């Protein structure tokens, strides 16, 4: 198992994109990683856009970048809610400063925009937030998965296999 001993936190909130949350979690667990979920409150059940559930292990306020090797931000409409929490913004900045892998797919770029960590970084996202990404200083490209240092980004569910190959590579290097 390539990721034995690695610990990843995934952020969650209502209306996450079901596949963009669960595919990465399951894929990383297949590789031996421990993946936990953090939401607005601990032990809350969140509903995805298509009705799939996810229960948080912790509240955003309970987690620390020091306790994790990487972070995942799912897409859907959840990122617009997730980015409103100061503790999430601090966590993303701390992960960035520590150069720990940050995975973002689809609309998850909104969280990185709010954390102000995209200046000069090459990323992708759903084309719907391309302007937002560029206005935040990112260099946006239309590719299935893009790795710029420790930031791994992807566009949408059909790109999940490419996204996870890149994210796993980034975790193996850390």
N, C-alpha and C positions, 0 to 999 in steps of 0.2 A: 504494500500500500504506500503509494508515493507521498501522501500527505499526513502520515501517522504523526500524531503529536501537534499538528497545526490546529489553531483555534481561530474560528472566524465568527464575526458577528454580522447578522443580516438585519437590516432595519425593516420594519413593517408598519403599515397603517391601513385603514380601510381603503378599498378600491385599488389594491395592488394588482398588477397584471399577474394572473395566476401562474402561468408558465415562467415568467421572468423572476418570480420569487422561488418557486419550488424546483424547477429544473436545476439551477445552480446549487441549491441546498442538497438535493439528492445526489447530484454528480460529485460534489465535494465529499459527502459522507461515504460514497462508494470508494473514494480514494483514501479513506481513513481519517479525514478531518473531523473535528468536533465543530458543529455549526449550531449557534444559538441565535434566538430571535429577540430583538428589543423593539418594544412599541411604546406608545404614550404611557401606558400603565402595564405593570407586570401581570401575567396570567390572564390577559384579556384575549378573547377570540376575535380576530379581525376577518372580514370577508373580502375576498378578491372580487374583481369585476365580474367574474363568471360564477361566483358562489363558492369557490374553494375556500376552506378555512385555514387559518394559521394562528396559533396561540403563542403569545409572547412569553419568553422566559423571564425577561427583565423589563424594567422601565428605562427609557432613554437616560434618565437621571442616575441610574444605578450602574452604568457601565463606564469603563475606562479604557482608553486606547492601550494602556500598558498591559491589559489582560488579553489582548488579541493580536494575532499575526496579520489579519486583513479584515476588510469590511466590504459588504455587498449592499448596494442600494437598488431595489427593484424598480421597475417602471410602473406604468398604469397612472392612475390619478393620485396615488399615495404620495409621490414625491412632493406634490404641491402642499400636502399637509405636513409631511416630515420636515421640510425645510423651515417651518415656522417655530421650531423648538431650538432655543439657544444652545442647549446641551448637545444637540445633534451637530450644529454648526461647529461648536468647539471640538467635538469628537472627530469630525472630518478634517479639520485643520490640524489636529494633533497627529492623526494618521498620516496626513500629507507631510508634515514636518519630519516624522519618523521614517518616511519613505516606505511605509507599509502598503501593500497592494490595496487599491481602492477600485472596486468593480462597480460600474454603472451602465445601465441599459435603458434604452428608450427615453422616457421622460425623467429618469433619475438624474440627468444632467442638471436639472433645476436645483438639486441639493448642492451640487458642487459649485454652481453659479452663486448660490447664496453664501457659500463658504468662501467665495472669492479666491479660488485656487486654480482657475483655468487660464489665467493670463499666459499667452505664449505656448500653451499645451496643444498638441494635436489630438483631437478626439472625434468621435462620431456620436450620433444619437438618432432618435427618430427625426426625419426631416422637418417635422412640425415644430421643433424647437431649435432648428439650425440658427435662425437669427438671434435667439436668446444666447446661444453658445458663443456665436461670433461677437455679439455685443459685450460679452463677458471677457473678451480677449482671446478666446480659443481659436485655433485653426481647425475648422470643421472639414471633414472628408466623408465621402459617401462610400464606406467600406463596411463589411460585416463585423469586423472587430479591429480595434486599433489599440496598440500599447504605446504609451509615451512614458517612459520611466516606469513608475509604479502604478500609473493610472491605466486601467483597462476599460475600454468603452465599447458598446455595441448598439446596434440600431433597434432590433425588434425580435420577436420569438423565432422566426426562421433562422436567425443568426446565432442562436444559443450554442450549437456545437462549436462554432469558431470562437465565440466569446469564452466558453469554458476552457478550451484548449489554451488560449492566451492567459486566462486568469490562473490556471493551474501552473503554467510555466512561470508566471510572476511569483507565485507562492513557493515554488521549488527553489527559486533563486534567493529567497529571503531567509 
